[in-house]
Amino acid sequence: MADNFLITGSDMLANRKNFKLVGRAEKFEELCTILTRMEANSVIVSGPSGVGITTLALALQARKADADAPFDIVNKRLFWLDTDGLFGLGDNDAIVKQFKAIFAILNRTPDSVLIVEDTLDLIDALRNSGLMHIVNALTAMVKAKKTQVFLEVREADLTQVLKCHSDFRDHFTLMDLTEPAGAELEEIALHGAKDLEESYEVRIDPAAVKAAIDMTSKYRSLDTGLTAAQPARTRTLLDRGMARYLLRAHSTPPLLAELEAELARLTASGAPPGSEAKAAAVRAAIARHKAEFAEYQARIKGYYAAQREGEKSIAHMEAQLRTLEDEEKKRHLDEPAGKASAGDADFDLIARASGYATPEILQLRSEIARTQAAVDENRVRYKVVTKEINDRLLFTADMVIDEFSLISGIDASKLKQNDAVKLLNLHGSLKRRVFGQDDVLDHVDRAVKVWRRGRRTDRPLPFLFCGASGVGKTEVAKGLAEALFDTDKALNRYDMGEFMEKNDVTKLIGAPPGYDGFAAGGEMTNSVRANPYQVMLWDEIEKAHPDIFNICLNILDDGRCRDNLGRKVEFGDVVMPMTTNIGADHALRVGTGPGDLSQEEAYELTIRDLKKAFRTEFLNRFEGRENIILFHKLNMDTIEKIVFREISRINAFYAAQSIEVRFPEAELREFCDKTYSPEIGARGLPGRIKRIEAMIVDKTMADPAFTGTLDIGFDATSRNFTSSWIPHDRKAA
């Protein structure tokens, strides 16, 4: 079938040893049902890249061999289109000729099914070649029920594919293949891990597969290079981790590395009594393992050298053999006619036909065969030794996490924390990040724990953060992203000032059909489909158009919404803080003086103002207003803590260059007193502190080798910093 650029189902399956469909029972049954009915029995299967559409197609061929396979499926003759081969011809006439041959085969083959693996690539190639009439011809065959067609389409390409022919929606059934999850995903991933075990000849701990699923499910918002859908994403992480593990294990065996780490622990200062004797035993074990591994390495290197020399020798002899055979052919061609007797000519003809060769050629062939046998035997010995090494290896969950840490940049210690530990550490993590809002953090901490560990409702966790600017509302959202999902990159912020018009709702869920950007989907829905584990911050919600609130109500009520393409998007693992400046004037009046408000009074006044600004049903979605929180205005002690933290961060960053900033407490307090404004909160402070860092940058650029202390003061009159540098080679006067 190669000449017709059709690949039979049996040939496709032959390239996938030990193929087996794992999971996907419902989807496979749905596919079989579509293919066996009378109307609209061609199918367009769409889904994200890596979700397993090709696997589902191969499963049709595999199912035919089952003893209990329905004869409706057994009768199907499956053909895969070799798109790359076809358009590799580079000649439109040749391409059209081949398509005619393909259509003829499909037409005369009963129950034929044509499978196209990347439909948009085919359509683009036809369009660029001016051959779109081929799509019309194929669709006509489908309408006439002369063949069936199975189109594989990436989810993002579906709209473009449907646009290319008006009959696609009438004569093809659309089938959406979503990512597997839960037990089904684990079953598929464990089966895929067996293939990796065979390829690498290293065992994989089932816990490593679960860790890979966990990592690739929770951290999809990161630029990790793991962009495909599940289960491909899990397999890719396992593959990358195993490749790195094997390289390291074949240079330093894991057991040897563990022993060396144990020796370092036993010989460190403060080691417990009796450590010396244990250290001696560990040293002896290290020596034994090093000697054993050196012996393995010597054998492997010897086999490798022999393999290389054998292959070089074979290549050299094969070149000689080709030369001799060419010379022999040339001799027969150049021999003058009639020179040889009739008997000799007959003998030469019979000899060549029977494979007779000259003694030199026979000797070379014999030598090649002997060397090839030695190379094959050497390869077997090499595999025996590597198997002895690999049999001691086990790819574990920690190795998966270490690999993901390298890819994502997230510290491995954070990745190794389970959800319970993260929840236990949540309050402390938030308090280290946000100052002056202790009761707010208590409330947020309690709400998150109940949401994660209490009765789940499959709805997002909403908050409405009220108060003045610069008091920590956005910082709490960032802290939640880092504490729950290990990085503040898991925060997606939507400035509602950009959603003030009626049609701005399309930015969130996508444009309606016929409008620009329809195929792209919505910014919010795409984000949650790609990464359901995130903190979604709706900033200054009071600025949003009323239609935005309808979307919001739908999400808070049901935990889901549909985008413009009709795809369901789940929000059950999303934290949804919203911020508003409503209540800011009341929060700023909180104090103990005459005419001041208590925090409780300010909260009640804020609720009154919120009722004027928002619909009652919207406010009730925040856990019956339980999660409507008024932030405190920041007092001077809090501002001083924030400035001190910023200075500490500068010192931590420049410590490696032996540069330190010294900001005396009295000067720091004076700076805060003269520059802090409750109306803008702490928002302006980092920018002012940047001026101090600018002094360091200027100094180190002028004198890269400089080390010393930057003494900072504050001039209340000019409201500017004063500074002086003290090199480390002299003391301050």
C-alpha positions as CSV (number, residue, x, y, z in Angstrom):
1,M,0.0,0.0,0.0
2,A,3.0,2.3,0.3
3,D,2.7,3.3,-3.4
4,N,-0.8,4.6,-2.7
5,F,0.3,6.5,0.4
6,L,-2.2,4.4,2.5
7,I,-1.0,2.5,5.5
8,T,-3.1,-0.5,6.5
9,G,-4.3,-0.8,10.1
10,S,-2.3,-4.0,10.5
11,D,0.9,-2.2,9.4
12,M,0.2,0.7,11.8
13,L,-0.3,-1.7,14.7
14,A,2.8,-3.7,13.8
15,N,4.9,-0.6,14.6
16,R,3.5,-0.5,18.2
17,K,4.6,-3.6,19.9
18,N,2.4,-4.8,22.8
19,F,-0.2,-2.1,22.1
20,K,-3.1,-2.1,24.5
21,L,-5.8,0.4,25.1
22,V,-5.9,1.2,28.8
23,G,-8.9,3.1,30.2
24,R,-11.1,5.2,27.9
25,A,-13.7,2.4,27.8
26,E,-16.7,4.8,27.5
27,K,-15.0,6.9,24.8
28,F,-14.0,3.9,22.8
29,E,-17.6,2.5,23.0
30,E,-18.9,5.9,21.8
31,L,-16.4,5.8,18.9
32,C,-17.5,2.3,17.9
33,T,-21.1,3.3,18.1
34,I,-20.6,6.3,15.7
35,L,-18.7,4.1,13.2
36,T,-21.4,1.4,13.1
37,R,-24.5,3.5,12.7
38,M,-26.2,4.4,9.4
39,E,-26.1,8.3,9.5
40,A,-23.3,10.7,10.3
41,N,-21.0,7.7,10.7
42,S,-17.8,9.6,10.0
43,V,-16.2,11.2,13.0
44,I,-14.1,14.3,14.0
45,V,-12.4,13.5,17.2
46,S,-10.9,16.7,18.9
47,G,-8.9,17.2,22.0
48,P,-5.7,18.8,23.2
49,S,-2.4,17.5,21.9
50,G,-1.2,14.4,23.8
51,V,-4.7,13.4,25.0
52,G,-4.6,10.1,23.1
53,I,-6.7,10.4,19.9
54,T,-4.2,8.4,17.9
55,T,-4.3,5.7,20.6
56,L,-8.0,5.5,20.3
57,A,-7.8,5.0,16.5
58,L,-5.2,2.3,16.9
59,A,-7.5,0.6,19.5
60,L,-10.0,0.1,16.7
61,Q,-7.5,-2.0,14.8
62,A,-6.5,-3.9,17.9
63,R,-10.1,-4.6,18.8
64,K,-10.6,-6.5,15.5
65,A,-8.3,-9.3,16.8
66,D,-10.3,-9.8,20.0
67,A,-12.4,-13.0,20.1
68,D,-15.5,-11.1,21.3
69,A,-15.1,-8.2,18.9
70,P,-18.4,-7.2,17.3
71,F,-18.4,-8.2,13.6
72,D,-19.4,-4.6,12.7
73,I,-16.0,-3.5,13.9
74,V,-14.2,-6.6,12.6
75,N,-15.5,-5.8,9.1
76,K,-14.0,-2.3,9.1
77,R,-10.9,-1.9,6.9
78,L,-8.8,0.8,8.4
79,F,-6.4,2.9,6.4
80,W,-4.1,5.7,7.6
81,L,-3.3,8.5,5.2
82,D,0.5,9.2,4.8
83,T,0.1,13.0,4.5
84,D,3.8,13.8,4.8
85,G,4.7,11.3,2.1
86,L,2.0,12.6,-0.2
87,F,3.0,16.2,-0.1
88,G,6.7,15.3,-0.1
89,L,6.2,14.5,-3.8
90,G,6.2,18.3,-4.4
91,D,4.3,17.9,-7.6
92,N,0.6,18.8,-7.7
93,D,-0.2,16.5,-10.6
94,A,1.5,13.6,-8.8
95,I,-0.4,14.4,-5.6
96,V,-3.8,14.5,-7.5
97,K,-3.0,11.2,-9.2
98,Q,-2.2,9.6,-5.8
99,F,-5.4,10.9,-4.3
100,K,-7.4,9.5,-7.1
101,A,-5.7,6.1,-6.5
102,I,-6.5,6.4,-2.8
103,F,-10.1,7.2,-3.4
104,A,-10.4,4.3,-5.8
105,I,-9.0,1.9,-3.1
106,L,-11.4,3.3,-0.5
107,N,-14.3,3.1,-3.0
108,R,-13.8,-0.6,-3.9
109,T,-13.0,-1.7,-0.3
110,P,-16.1,-2.6,1.6
111,D,-16.4,-0.9,5.0
112,S,-13.3,1.2,4.5
113,V,-12.4,3.9,7.0
114,L,-9.8,6.6,6.2
115,I,-7.9,7.9,9.3
116,V,-6.2,11.3,9.1
117,E,-3.9,12.0,12.0
118,D,-3.4,15.7,11.8
119,T,-6.3,17.1,9.8
120,L,-5.4,20.8,9.9
121,D,-2.0,20.0,8.4
122,L,-3.7,18.2,5.6
123,I,-6.1,21.0,5.0
124,D,-3.4,23.7,5.1
125,A,-1.2,21.6,2.6
126,L,-4.2,21.3,0.2
127,R,-5.0,25.0,0.5
128,N,-1.4,26.0,-0.1
129,S,-1.2,23.7,-3.1
130,G,-4.5,24.9,-4.6
131,L,-6.0,21.5,-4.2
132,M,-9.0,22.1,-1.9
133,H,-11.2,20.3,-4.4
134,I,-9.8,17.1,-2.9
135,V,-11.7,17.9,0.4
136,N,-14.9,18.3,-1.7
137,A,-14.2,14.9,-3.3
138,L,-13.6,13.2,0.0
139,T,-16.7,14.8,1.5
140,A,-18.7,13.6,-1.5
141,M,-17.6,10.1,-0.9
142,V,-18.7,10.4,2.7
143,K,-22.1,11.7,1.7
144,A,-22.5,8.9,-0.8
145,K,-21.6,6.4,2.0
146,K,-18.7,5.0,-0.2
147,T,-16.3,5.3,2.7
148,Q,-16.0,6.6,6.3
149,V,-13.5,9.1,7.6
150,F,-11.9,9.5,11.0
151,L,-10.4,13.0,11.4
152,E,-8.0,13.7,14.3
153,V,-8.1,17.4,15.2
154,R,-6.3,19.4,17.8
155,E,-8.8,21.2,20.1
156,A,-7.4,24.6,19.1
157,D,-7.8,23.8,15.4
158,L,-11.4,22.5,15.5
159,T,-13.1,25.8,14.3
160,Q,-10.7,26.1,11.3
161,V,-11.3,22.5,10.3
162,L,-15.1,22.9,10.5
163,K,-14.9,26.1,8.4
164,C,-13.2,24.3,5.5
165,H,-16.4,22.5,4.4
166,S,-20.0,23.3,5.1
167,D,-21.0,19.6,5.1
168,F,-18.7,18.6,7.9
169,R,-21.2,19.3,10.6
170,D,-24.0,17.4,8.8
171,H,-22.1,14.3,7.9
172,F,-19.5,14.0,10.6
173,T,-20.2,13.4,14.3
174,L,-18.1,15.6,16.6
175,M,-16.5,13.8,19.5
176,D,-14.5,15.5,22.2
177,L,-11.7,13.6,24.0
178,T,-10.9,15.3,27.3
179,E,-7.9,14.6,29.5
180,P,-8.2,11.5,31.7
181,A,-8.2,12.1,35.5
182,G,-8.2,10.2,38.7
183,A,-8.0,6.4,38.7
184,E,-8.2,6.3,34.8
185,L,-5.2,8.6,34.4
186,E,-3.2,6.6,36.9
187,E,-4.1,3.3,35.1
188,I,-3.0,4.8,31.8
189,A,0.2,6.3,33.2
190,L,1.2,3.0,34.9
191,H,0.8,1.1,31.7
192,G,2.9,3.7,29.9
193,A,5.6,3.4,32.5
194,K,6.0,-0.3,31.6
195,D,7.1,0.8,28.1
196,L,9.7,3.2,29.7
197,E,10.9,0.4,31.9
198,E,11.5,-1.8,28.9
199,S,13.3,1.0,27.0
200,Y,15.5,2.1,29.8
201,E,15.8,-1.4,31.5
202,V,15.2,0.3,34.8
203,R,12.4,-0.4,37.3
204,I,10.0,2.5,38.0
205,D,8.4,2.7,41.5
206,P,4.6,3.1,41.1
207,A,4.9,6.0,43.5
208,A,7.1,7.8,40.9
209,V,4.2,7.6,38.4
210,K,1.8,9.1,41.0
211,A,4.3,11.9,41.7
212,A,4.6,12.6,38.0
213,I,0.8,12.8,37.7
214,D,0.7,15.1,40.7
215,M,3.5,17.4,39.4
216,T,2.1,17.7,35.9
217,S,-1.5,18.2,37.1
218,K,-0.8,21.0,39.6
219,Y,1.8,23.1,37.9
220,R,0.5,23.4,34.3
221,S,0.6,27.2,34.4
222,L,4.4,27.2,34.5
223,D,6.6,27.3,31.5
224,T,7.9,23.8,32.1
225,G,8.1,22.5,28.5
226,L,5.4,20.0,29.5
227,T,2.7,21.5,27.4
228,A,0.9,18.5,26.1
229,A,-2.3,17.1,27.7
230,Q,-2.5,14.2,30.0
231,P,-1.4,11.4,29.8
232,A,1.4,12.6,27.5
233,R,2.5,15.2,30.0
234,T,3.1,12.6,32.7
235,R,5.0,10.3,30.4
236,T,7.2,13.1,29.2
237,L,8.2,14.0,32.8
238,L,9.0,10.3,33.5
239,D,11.0,10.1,30.3
240,R,13.1,13.2,31.1
241,G,13.6,12.2,34.7
242,M,14.7,8.6,33.8
243,A,17.2,9.9,31.1
244,R,18.9,12.2,33.6
245,Y,18.8,9.5,36.4
246,L,20.4,6.9,34.1
247,L,23.2,9.3,33.1
248,R,24.0,10.1,36.7
249,A,23.7,6.5,37.9
250,H,26.1,5.3,35.2
251,S,28.7,7.8,36.4
252,T,28.1,7.7,40.2
253,P,26.0,4.8,41.4
254,P,23.1,6.0,43.7
255,L,24.2,3.7,46.5
256,L,27.7,5.2,46.4
257,A,26.3,8.7,46.6
258,E,24.1,7.7,49.6
259,L,27.2,6.3,51.4
260,E,29.2,9.4,50.7
261,A,26.4,11.5,52.1
262,E,26.2,9.3,55.2
263,L,29.9,9.6,55.7
264,A,29.7,13.4,55.5
265,R,27.0,13.4,58.1
266,L,29.0,11.1,60.4
267,T,32.2,13.2,60.1
268,A,30.4,16.6,60.5
269,S,31.0,18.7,63.6
270,G,28.5,17.8,66.3
271,A,28.1,14.2,65.2
272,P,26.7,11.9,67.9
273,P,29.0,9.6,70.0
274,G,30.0,6.4,68.2
275,S,30.1,8.1,64.8
276,E,33.8,7.4,64.3
277,A,33.3,3.6,64.2
278,K,30.3,4.0,61.9
279,A,32.3,6.3,59.7
280,A,35.0,3.7,59.4
281,A,32.5,1.0,58.3
282,V,31.0,3.4,55.8
283,R,34.5,4.2,54.4
284,A,35.1,0.5,53.9
285,A,31.8,0.1,52.2
286,I,32.6,3.1,49.9
287,A,35.9,1.5,49.0
288,R,34.3,-1.8,48.1
289,H,31.6,-0.2,46.0
290,K,34.1,2.0,44.2
291,A,36.3,-1.0,43.4
292,E,33.2,-3.0,42.2
293,F,32.0,-0.1,40.0
294,A,35.5,0.5,38.6
295,E,35.5,-3.1,37.5
296,Y,32.1,-2.7,35.9
297,Q,33.3,0.5,34.1
298,A,36.4,-1.2,32.8
299,R,34.4,-4.1,31.4
300,I,31.9,-1.7,29.8
301,K,34.6,0.4,28.3
302,G,36.3,-2.7,26.9
303,Y,33.1,-3.9,25.3
304,Y,32.5,-0.5,23.9
305,A,36.0,-0.3,22.4
306,A,35.6,-3.8,20.9
307,Q,32.2,-2.8,19.5
308,R,33.5,0.3,17.9
309,E,36.5,-1.5,16.4
310,G,34.4,-4.3,15.1
311,E,31.9,-2.0,13.5
312,K,34.7,0.1,11.9
313,S,36.3,-3.2,10.6
314,I,33.0,-4.3,9.1
315,A,32.5,-1.0,7.4
316,H,36.0,-1.1,5.9
317,M,35.6,-4.7,4.7
318,E,32.1,-4.0,3.2
319,A,33.7,-1.1,1.2
320,Q,36.4,-3.5,0.0
321,L,33.7,-6.1,-0.9
322,R,31.7,-3.5,-2.9
323,T,34.9,-2.6,-4.8
324,L,35.7,-6.2,-5.7
325,E,32.1,-7.0,-6.7
326,D,32.0,-3.9,-8.9
327,E,35.4,-4.9,-10.5
328,E,34.1,-8.4,-11.1
329,K,30.9,-7.1,-12.8
330,K,33.0,-4.7,-14.9
331,R,35.3,-7.5,-16.0
332,H,32.3,-9.5,-17.3
333,L,30.9,-6.5,-19.1
334,D,34.2,-5.5,-20.6
335,E,35.2,-9.0,-21.8
336,P,35.2,-9.0,-25.6
337,A,32.4,-10.8,-27.2
338,G,33.4,-14.3,-28.5
339,K,36.6,-14.4,-26.5
340,A,35.3,-16.9,-24.1
341,S,34.1,-20.3,-25.4
342,A,30.5,-21.1,-25.4
343,G,31.1,-23.5,-22.5
344,D,32.9,-20.8,-20.5
345,A,30.1,-18.3,-21.1
346,D,27.5,-20.7,-20.1
347,F,29.5,-21.5,-17.0
348,D,29.8,-17.8,-16.1
349,L,26.1,-17.3,-16.6
350,I,25.2,-20.2,-14.4
351,A,27.8,-19.3,-11.7
352,R,26.6,-15.7,-11.4
353,A,23.0,-16.8,-11.2
354,S,23.8,-19.3,-8.5
355,G,25.8,-16.7,-6.4
356,Y,29.3,-18.0,-7.3
357,A,32.0,-15.5,-6.4
358,T,35.8,-15.2,-6.7
359,P,37.9,-16.6,-3.8
360,E,38.8,-13.0,-2.7
361,I,35.1,-12.1,-2.5
362,L,34.3,-15.3,-0.6
363,Q,37.1,-14.7,1.8
364,L,35.9,-11.2,2.5
365,R,32.3,-12.3,3.0
366,S,33.5,-15.0,5.4
367,E,35.5,-12.4,7.4
368,I,32.6,-10.0,7.6
369,A,30.3,-12.8,8.9
370,R,32.9,-13.8,11.5
371,T,33.4,-10.2,12.6
372,Q,29.7,-9.6,12.7
373,A,29.2,-12.6,14.9
374,A,31.9,-11.3,17.3
375,V,30.3,-7.9,17.4
376,D,26.9,-9.5,18.1
377,E,28.4,-11.6,20.9
378,N,30.1,-8.5,22.3
379,R,26.8,-6.6,22.3
380,V,25.2,-9.4,24.3
381,R,28.0,-9.3,26.9
382,Y,27.6,-5.5,27.1
383,K,23.9,-5.8,27.7
384,V,24.5,-8.4,30.4
385,V,26.8,-6.0,32.3
386,T,24.5,-3.0,31.9
387,K,21.6,-5.1,33.0
388,E,23.5,-6.1,36.2
389,I,24.0,-2.4,36.9
390,N,20.4,-1.4,35.9
391,D,18.8,-4.1,38.0
392,R,20.1,-2.3,41.1
393,L,18.4,0.9,40.0
394,L,15.0,2.1,41.0
395,F,13.4,5.3,39.6
396,T,11.6,6.8,42.6
397,A,9.2,9.6,43.4
398,D,11.9,11.8,44.8
399,M,13.7,11.6,41.4
400,V,10.6,12.7,39.6
401,I,10.3,15.7,42.0
402,D,14.0,16.5,41.6
403,E,13.6,16.5,37.8
404,F,10.5,18.7,38.0
405,S,12.3,21.1,40.3
406,L,15.1,21.5,37.7
407,I,12.5,22.2,35.0
408,S,10.2,24.5,36.9
409,G,12.7,26.3,39.2
410,I,10.5,25.5,42.3
411,D,12.5,24.2,45.3
412,A,12.2,20.5,45.6
413,S,11.5,20.8,49.3
414,K,8.3,22.7,48.5
415,L,7.3,20.1,45.9
416,K,7.8,17.3,48.4
417,Q,5.3,18.8,50.9
418,N,1.9,17.2,50.7
419,D,-1.2,19.3,50.8
420,A,-1.8,18.7,54.5
421,V,1.7,20.1,55.3
422,K,1.1,23.1,53.0
423,L,-2.2,23.9,54.8
424,L,-0.5,23.6,58.2
425,N,2.2,26.0,57.1
426,L,-0.2,28.4,55.3
427,H,-0.8,30.8,58.2
428,G,2.9,31.2,58.9
429,S,3.7,31.6,55.2
430,L,1.1,34.4,54.9
431,K,2.3,36.2,58.1
432,R,5.9,36.3,56.8
433,R,4.6,38.0,53.7
434,V,1.9,40.3,54.9
435,F,2.2,42.6,58.0
436,G,-0.4,44.3,60.0
437,Q,-3.4,42.1,59.0
438,D,-3.2,39.3,61.5
439,D,-7.0,38.8,62.0
440,V,-7.4,39.0,58.2
441,L,-4.8,36.2,57.8
442,D,-6.5,34.2,60.5
443,H,-9.8,34.4,58.6
444,V,-8.2,33.5,55.2
445,D,-6.3,30.6,56.7
446,R,-9.4,29.1,58.3
447,A,-11.5,29.5,55.2
448,V,-8.8,27.8,53.0
449,K,-8.4,24.9,55.4
450,V,-12.2,24.3,55.5
451,W,-12.4,24.5,51.7
452,R,-9.6,22.1,51.1
453,R,-10.1,19.6,54.0
454,G,-13.8,20.0,54.8
455,R,-16.8,19.0,52.7
456,R,-15.9,19.7,49.1
457,T,-18.6,21.4,46.9
458,D,-16.6,21.6,43.6
459,R,-16.9,25.3,43.7
460,P,-14.1,27.9,43.9
461,L,-13.2,29.6,47.1
462,P,-14.2,33.3,46.8
463,F,-13.1,36.3,48.9
464,L,-14.0,40.0,48.7
465,F,-11.1,42.0,50.1
466,C,-12.1,45.6,50.9
467,G,-10.1,48.5,52.0
468,A,-7.6,51.2,51.1
469,S,-4.8,50.9,48.5
470,G,-1.5,49.4,49.6
471,V,-2.7,47.5,52.7
472,G,-1.9,44.0,51.4
473,K,-5.0,42.8,49.5
474,T,-3.0,41.8,46.4
475,E,-0.1,40.6,48.5
476,V,-2.4,38.1,50.3
477,A,-3.5,36.8,46.9
478,K,0.2,36.3,45.9
479,G,0.9,34.7,49.2
480,L,-2.0,32.2,48.7
481,A,-0.6,31.3,45.3
482,E,2.9,30.7,46.6
483,A,1.7,28.8,49.8
484,L,-0.8,26.6,48.0
485,F,0.8,26.1,44.6
486,D,4.5,26.8,45.5
487,T,4.9,29.8,43.3
488,D,3.3,33.2,42.9
489,K,3.3,32.5,39.1
490,A,0.1,30.5,39.9
491,L,-1.6,33.9,40.4
492,N,-3.6,35.2,37.4
493,R,-4.7,38.8,37.8
494,Y,-7.6,40.4,35.9
495,D,-7.8,44.2,36.2
496,M,-11.5,45.0,36.1
497,G,-10.7,48.4,34.7
498,E,-10.1,46.6,31.4
499,F,-13.6,45.0,31.6
500,M,-15.8,48.1,31.8
501,E,-17.6,47.7,28.5
502,K,-20.3,45.2,27.6
503,N,-18.3,43.4,24.9
504,D,-15.3,43.0,27.3
505,V,-16.9,39.8,28.6
506,T,-15.6,38.2,25.4
507,K,-12.1,38.6,26.8
508,L,-13.0,36.2,29.6
509,I,-15.0,33.5,27.8
510,G,-14.2,34.1,24.1
511,A,-15.8,36.0,21.2
512,P,-19.2,34.8,19.7
513,P,-19.2,33.0,16.3
514,G,-18.4,35.3,13.4
515,Y,-16.3,37.7,15.4
516,D,-12.5,38.1,15.4
517,G,-10.9,35.8,17.9
518,F,-13.7,33.3,18.0
519,A,-11.3,30.3,17.6
520,A,-8.9,31.6,20.3
521,G,-11.4,31.1,23.1
522,G,-11.4,33.2,26.3
523,E,-8.5,34.4,28.3
524,M,-9.9,33.2,31.6
525,T,-11.4,30.0,30.4
526,N,-8.3,29.0,28.5
527,S,-6.2,29.7,31.6
528,V,-8.4,27.5,33.9
529,R,-8.5,24.7,31.3
530,A,-4.8,24.8,31.0
531,N,-4.2,25.0,34.8
532,P,-7.2,24.4,37.1
533,Y,-5.0,24.9,40.2
534,Q,-4.6,28.6,40.5
535,V,-5.4,31.8,42.4
536,M,-7.5,34.1,40.2
537,L,-7.5,37.7,41.3
538,W,-10.3,40.0,40.1
539,D,-8.8,43.4,40.9
540,E,-11.1,46.4,41.6
541,I,-14.2,44.4,40.9
542,E,-16.5,47.5,41.3
543,K,-15.2,48.7,37.9
544,A,-16.5,45.7,36.0
545,H,-19.5,45.8,33.6
546,P,-22.7,44.1,35.0
547,D,-22.4,41.3,32.4
548,I,-19.1,40.3,34.1
549,F,-21.0,39.8,37.3
550,N,-23.3,37.3,35.5
551,I,-20.3,35.2,34.5
552,C,-19.0,35.5,38.1
553,L,-22.3,34.4,39.6
554,N,-22.4,31.4,37.3
555,I,-18.9,30.4,38.4
556,L,-19.5,30.9,42.1
557,D,-22.9,29.1,42.0
558,D,-22.0,26.0,39.9
559,G,-18.2,25.9,40.0
560,R,-18.1,25.9,36.2
561,C,-19.0,27.8,33.1
562,R,-18.8,27.2,29.3
563,D,-16.6,29.1,27.0
564,N,-17.7,30.5,23.5
565,L,-16.8,27.1,22.0
566,G,-19.2,25.3,24.3
567,R,-16.4,23.6,26.3
568,K,-17.1,23.1,30.0
569,V,-14.5,24.7,32.3
570,E,-14.2,23.5,36.0
571,F,-13.3,26.0,38.7
572,G,-13.4,23.7,41.7
573,D,-9.7,24.1,42.5
574,V,-9.5,27.9,42.0
575,V,-9.2,30.4,44.8
576,M,-11.0,33.6,43.7
577,P,-10.1,36.7,45.7
578,M,-11.7,39.9,44.5
579,T,-10.6,43.3,45.6
580,T,-12.4,46.6,46.0
581,N,-11.6,50.1,47.3
582,I,-15.1,50.3,48.6
583,G,-14.8,50.8,52.4
584,A,-11.4,52.5,52.1
585,D,-12.7,55.7,53.6
586,H,-14.2,53.9,56.6
587,A,-11.0,51.8,57.2
588,L,-8.9,55.0,57.2
589,R,-11.1,56.4,60.0
590,V,-10.4,53.5,62.4
591,G,-8.7,54.6,65.5
592,T,-9.1,55.4,69.2
593,G,-9.6,59.2,69.0
594,P,-12.7,61.3,69.1
595,G,-14.8,60.7,66.0
596,D,-12.8,57.6,65.0
597,L,-14.5,54.3,64.2
598,S,-13.9,50.9,65.6
599,Q,-13.0,48.1,63.1
600,E,-16.4,46.6,63.6
601,E,-18.2,49.9,62.8
602,A,-16.0,50.4,59.7
603,Y,-17.0,46.9,58.6
604,E,-20.7,47.5,59.0
605,L,-20.4,50.8,57.0
606,T,-18.5,49.0,54.3
607,I,-21.2,46.4,54.0
608,R,-23.7,49.2,53.7
609,D,-21.7,50.7,50.8
610,L,-21.3,47.3,49.2
611,K,-25.1,46.8,49.2
612,K,-25.4,50.0,47.2
613,A,-22.7,49.0,44.7
614,F,-23.5,45.3,44.2
615,R,-26.5,43.0,43.8
616,T,-27.5,41.1,46.9
617,E,-27.1,37.7,45.2
618,F,-23.5,38.6,44.4
619,L,-22.6,39.5,47.9
620,N,-24.2,36.4,49.2
621,R,-21.9,34.2,47.1
622,F,-19.0,35.0,49.5
623,E,-20.1,32.2,51.8
624,G,-23.1,34.2,53.0
625,R,-20.8,37.3,53.3
626,E,-18.5,35.4,55.7
627,N,-15.6,35.9,53.3
628,I,-16.2,39.7,52.8
629,I,-13.1,41.0,54.7
630,L,-12.2,44.6,55.5
631,F,-8.4,45.2,55.7
632,H,-6.9,47.4,58.4
633,K,-5.1,50.6,57.6
634,L,-1.4,50.1,58.3
635,N,0.1,51.7,61.4
636,M,3.6,53.1,61.7
637,D,5.0,49.9,63.3
638,T,3.8,47.9,60.3
639,I,5.3,50.3,57.8
640,E,8.7,50.1,59.7
641,K,8.6,46.3,59.4
642,I,7.9,46.5,55.7
643,V,10.9,48.9,55.1
644,F,13.1,46.7,57.3
645,R,12.1,43.6,55.3
646,E,13.0,45.4,52.0
647,I,16.4,46.4,53.4
648,S,17.0,42.8,54.5
649,R,16.1,41.5,51.1
650,I,18.7,43.9,49.5
651,N,21.3,42.7,52.0
652,A,20.5,39.0,51.3
653,F,20.9,39.6,47.5
654,Y,24.2,41.5,47.7
655,A,25.8,39.4,50.5
656,A,27.7,37.3,48.0
657,Q,29.4,40.6,46.8
658,S,30.2,41.5,50.5
659,I,28.0,44.6,50.3
660,E,25.7,45.6,53.1
661,V,23.2,48.4,53.7
662,R,23.0,49.9,57.1
663,F,19.9,51.9,57.9
664,P,19.9,53.0,61.6
665,E,16.6,52.4,63.4
666,A,16.1,56.1,64.2
667,E,16.7,57.1,60.6
668,L,14.4,54.4,59.3
669,R,11.7,55.5,61.6
670,E,12.1,59.1,60.5
671,F,11.9,58.1,56.9
672,C,8.6,56.2,57.5
673,D,7.1,59.0,59.5
674,K,7.8,61.6,56.8
675,T,7.0,59.6,53.7
676,Y,4.1,57.3,54.7
677,S,0.6,58.2,53.7
678,P,-2.3,56.0,54.9
679,E,-4.2,56.9,51.6
680,I,-1.7,55.0,49.5
681,G,-0.5,52.5,52.2
682,A,2.8,50.7,51.6
683,R,2.5,50.9,47.8
684,G,5.0,53.7,47.4
685,L,7.7,52.3,49.7
686,P,9.3,49.7,47.5
687,G,9.9,52.4,44.8
688,R,11.7,54.6,47.3
689,I,13.8,51.7,48.6
690,K,14.8,51.1,45.0
691,R,16.8,54.3,45.2
692,I,19.0,52.7,47.8
693,E,19.6,49.7,45.5
694,A,20.4,52.1,42.6
695,M,23.2,53.5,44.8
696,I,24.7,50.0,45.0
697,V,24.3,49.4,41.3
698,D,26.1,52.6,40.5
699,K,28.9,51.8,42.9
700,T,29.5,48.3,41.7
701,M,29.4,49.3,38.0
702,A,32.0,51.9,38.7
703,D,34.2,49.6,40.8
704,P,33.2,45.9,40.4
705,A,35.7,44.7,43.0
706,F,34.3,47.1,45.7
707,T,33.2,45.6,49.0
708,G,31.8,47.6,51.9
709,T,28.9,49.1,53.8
710,L,26.4,51.7,52.5
711,D,25.3,53.9,55.5
712,I,21.9,55.3,54.8
713,G,20.4,58.3,56.6
714,F,17.3,60.5,55.9
715,D,17.1,64.2,55.6
716,A,13.6,65.3,56.7
717,T,14.0,68.7,55.1
718,S,14.7,67.5,51.6
719,R,12.9,64.2,52.2
720,N,15.8,62.4,50.5
721,F,18.2,59.7,51.6
722,T,21.7,60.6,52.6
723,S,24.5,58.1,52.0
724,S,28.1,57.3,52.6
725,W,30.2,54.3,51.6
726,I,32.6,52.6,54.1
727,P,35.0,50.2,52.4
728,H,35.8,47.0,54.3
729,D,39.5,47.9,54.6
730,R,38.8,50.8,57.0
731,K,36.5,51.5,59.9
732,A,34.0,54.3,60.2
733,A,35.3,57.4,61.9
